[in-house]
Amino acid sequence: MSQDGQDGYDDSDEEWSDEEYAAYEAESASVARARSRRRKAAVTVALLALALFFAFWWAWSYYKESADGTKPTAGPSAGATCQPDGDGVVAPQKITVNVFNSTTKAGLAAGAAKEFSARGFLVGTVSNDPQKKQIPGAAEVRFGPSGAAYGDLVLKTVGQGATPVPDARPESTVDVALGEGFTSVGQLPVGTRPLCPAPSTSPSS
């Protein structure tokens, strides 16, 4: 059997000194602080990784929308309510419409002429149909090669039942011969824009 200080050492009954206990507590507190710092660092890294993920996802979504052309872009013509005049521009204010009555209904051409004027068209001759045709439909829209685009707009405005009749006239005027099926002039096609007002040439005061 061993004895203290001789063959073995038994510290089961040994008591710590104040210095030893204070050193142990200091070491434990240091370990706890180090563990707390590691936890905070791990949380910070996780939050940064999450923020980077969402930033990358947003950038990728924006790029994909731009590449697909699905993201609307604002341009100088966005919301424009008029169009500047120029070669090839089609607008009611540039179209002279002659309105003819091909029926026996009195005042039919005069009433239609007022409706064309209200929609911005220029009204020329208003009278009975010089061709004296019987038109069962709403109207015949007659135009020459130089007025084909104008005739198309008038045709769409008159609406259902109007028939295009190209002829060889050199000018760009458009004739509308009203038939038995005519009731009223329709609205301008969606997207039709009037001409922008001409810039003022008067000197500023």
Contacts in CASP RR format, 6 or more apart in sequence:
PFRMAT RR
TARGET T0000
AUTHOR 0000-0000-0000
METHOD contacts of the structure
MODEL  1
MSQDGQDGYDDSDEEWSDEEYAAYEAESASVARARSRRRKAAVTVALLAL
ALFFAFWWAWSYYKESADGTKPTAGPSAGATCQPDGDGVVAPQKITVNVF
NSTTKAGLAAGAAKEFSARGFLVGTVSNDPQKKQIPGAAEVRFGPSGAAY
GDLVLKTVGQGATPVPDARPESTVDVALGEGFTSVGQLPVGTRPLCPAPS
TSPSS
2 8 0 8 1.000
2 10 0 8 1.000
4 10 0 8 1.000
16 24 0 8 1.000
62 71 0 8 1.000
65 71 0 8 1.000
80 193 0 8 1.000
81 193 0 8 1.000
81 194 0 8 1.000
82 193 0 8 1.000
82 194 0 8 1.000
82 195 0 8 1.000
82 196 0 8 1.000
82 197 0 8 1.000
83 89 0 8 1.000
83 91 0 8 1.000
83 193 0 8 1.000
83 194 0 8 1.000
83 195 0 8 1.000
83 196 0 8 1.000
84 195 0 8 1.000
84 196 0 8 1.000
85 91 0 8 1.000
85 94 0 8 1.000
85 195 0 8 1.000
85 196 0 8 1.000
85 198 0 8 1.000
88 149 0 8 1.000
89 195 0 8 1.000
90 149 0 8 1.000
90 150 0 8 1.000
90 152 0 8 1.000
90 153 0 8 1.000
91 192 0 8 1.000
91 193 0 8 1.000
91 194 0 8 1.000
91 195 0 8 1.000
92 119 0 8 1.000
92 120 0 8 1.000
92 121 0 8 1.000
92 122 0 8 1.000
92 153 0 8 1.000
92 188 0 8 1.000
92 192 0 8 1.000
92 194 0 8 1.000
93 120 0 8 1.000
93 121 0 8 1.000
93 122 0 8 1.000
93 194 0 8 1.000
93 195 0 8 1.000
94 122 0 8 1.000
94 150 0 8 1.000
94 195 0 8 1.000
95 121 0 8 1.000
95 122 0 8 1.000
95 150 0 8 1.000
95 151 0 8 1.000
95 153 0 8 1.000
95 154 0 8 1.000
95 172 0 8 1.000
95 174 0 8 1.000
96 121 0 8 1.000
96 122 0 8 1.000
96 123 0 8 1.000
96 124 0 8 1.000
96 172 0 8 1.000
96 173 0 8 1.000
96 174 0 8 1.000
97 113 0 8 1.000
97 116 0 8 1.000
97 121 0 8 1.000
97 122 0 8 1.000
97 123 0 8 1.000
97 124 0 8 1.000
97 154 0 8 1.000
97 173 0 8 1.000
97 174 0 8 1.000
97 175 0 8 1.000
97 176 0 8 1.000
98 123 0 8 1.000
98 124 0 8 1.000
98 125 0 8 1.000
98 126 0 8 1.000
98 173 0 8 1.000
98 174 0 8 1.000
98 175 0 8 1.000
98 176 0 8 1.000
99 109 0 8 1.000
99 110 0 8 1.000
99 112 0 8 1.000
99 113 0 8 1.000
99 116 0 8 1.000
99 123 0 8 1.000
99 124 0 8 1.000
99 125 0 8 1.000
99 126 0 8 1.000
99 176 0 8 1.000
99 178 0 8 1.000
100 109 0 8 1.000
100 125 0 8 1.000
100 126 0 8 1.000
100 127 0 8 1.000
100 128 0 8 1.000
100 129 0 8 1.000
100 130 0 8 1.000
100 131 0 8 1.000
100 175 0 8 1.000
100 176 0 8 1.000
100 177 0 8 1.000
100 178 0 8 1.000
101 107 0 8 1.000
101 108 0 8 1.000
101 109 0 8 1.000
101 127 0 8 1.000
101 128 0 8 1.000
101 129 0 8 1.000
101 177 0 8 1.000
101 178 0 8 1.000
102 128 0 8 1.000
102 129 0 8 1.000
102 131 0 8 1.000
102 132 0 8 1.000
102 133 0 8 1.000
102 134 0 8 1.000
102 135 0 8 1.000
102 140 0 8 1.000
102 177 0 8 1.000
102 178 0 8 1.000
102 179 0 8 1.000
103 135 0 8 1.000
103 178 0 8 1.000
103 179 0 8 1.000
103 180 0 8 1.000
103 182 0 8 1.000
108 178 0 8 1.000
108 182 0 8 1.000
109 126 0 8 1.000
109 127 0 8 1.000
109 128 0 8 1.000
109 178 0 8 1.000
110 126 0 8 1.000
112 176 0 8 1.000
112 178 0 8 1.000
112 182 0 8 1.000
112 184 0 8 1.000
112 185 0 8 1.000
113 123 0 8 1.000
113 124 0 8 1.000
113 126 0 8 1.000
115 184 0 8 1.000
115 185 0 8 1.000
115 186 0 8 1.000
116 123 0 8 1.000
116 157 0 8 1.000
116 176 0 8 1.000
116 185 0 8 1.000
117 123 0 8 1.000
119 157 0 8 1.000
119 185 0 8 1.000
119 186 0 8 1.000
119 187 0 8 1.000
119 188 0 8 1.000
120 194 0 8 1.000
121 154 0 8 1.000
124 173 0 8 1.000
129 135 0 8 1.000
129 177 0 8 1.000
131 177 0 8 1.000
133 140 0 8 1.000
133 177 0 8 1.000
134 180 0 8 1.000
135 163 0 8 1.000
135 177 0 8 1.000
135 178 0 8 1.000
135 179 0 8 1.000
135 180 0 8 1.000
136 179 0 8 1.000
136 180 0 8 1.000
136 181 0 8 1.000
137 161 0 8 1.000
137 162 0 8 1.000
137 163 0 8 1.000
137 179 0 8 1.000
137 180 0 8 1.000
137 181 0 8 1.000
137 182 0 8 1.000
138 158 0 8 1.000
138 159 0 8 1.000
138 160 0 8 1.000
138 161 0 8 1.000
138 162 0 8 1.000
138 178 0 8 1.000
138 179 0 8 1.000
138 181 0 8 1.000
138 182 0 8 1.000
138 183 0 8 1.000
139 158 0 8 1.000
139 161 0 8 1.000
139 162 0 8 1.000
139 163 0 8 1.000
139 176 0 8 1.000
139 177 0 8 1.000
139 178 0 8 1.000
139 179 0 8 1.000
139 182 0 8 1.000
140 162 0 8 1.000
140 163 0 8 1.000
140 165 0 8 1.000
140 175 0 8 1.000
140 176 0 8 1.000
140 177 0 8 1.000
140 179 0 8 1.000
141 151 0 8 1.000
141 154 0 8 1.000
141 155 0 8 1.000
141 158 0 8 1.000
141 162 0 8 1.000
141 163 0 8 1.000
141 164 0 8 1.000
141 165 0 8 1.000
141 174 0 8 1.000
141 175 0 8 1.000
141 176 0 8 1.000
142 165 0 8 1.000
142 166 0 8 1.000
142 167 0 8 1.000
142 169 0 8 1.000
142 174 0 8 1.000
142 175 0 8 1.000
142 176 0 8 1.000
142 177 0 8 1.000
143 150 0 8 1.000
143 151 0 8 1.000
143 154 0 8 1.000
143 164 0 8 1.000
143 165 0 8 1.000
143 166 0 8 1.000
143 167 0 8 1.000
143 169 0 8 1.000
143 172 0 8 1.000
143 173 0 8 1.000
143 174 0 8 1.000
143 175 0 8 1.000
144 166 0 8 1.000
144 167 0 8 1.000
144 168 0 8 1.000
144 169 0 8 1.000
144 170 0 8 1.000
144 171 0 8 1.000
144 172 0 8 1.000
145 166 0 8 1.000
145 168 0 8 1.000
146 170 0 8 1.000
146 171 0 8 1.000
146 172 0 8 1.000
147 171 0 8 1.000
147 172 0 8 1.000
147 173 0 8 1.000
147 174 0 8 1.000
148 166 0 8 1.000
150 172 0 8 1.000
150 174 0 8 1.000
151 164 0 8 1.000
151 174 0 8 1.000
152 164 0 8 1.000
153 188 0 8 1.000
153 189 0 8 1.000
153 192 0 8 1.000
154 174 0 8 1.000
154 176 0 8 1.000
155 162 0 8 1.000
155 164 0 8 1.000
156 189 0 8 1.000
157 185 0 8 1.000
157 186 0 8 1.000
157 187 0 8 1.000
157 188 0 8 1.000
157 189 0 8 1.000
158 176 0 8 1.000
158 182 0 8 1.000
158 185 0 8 1.000
158 186 0 8 1.000
159 186 0 8 1.000
161 181 0 8 1.000
162 176 0 8 1.000
END
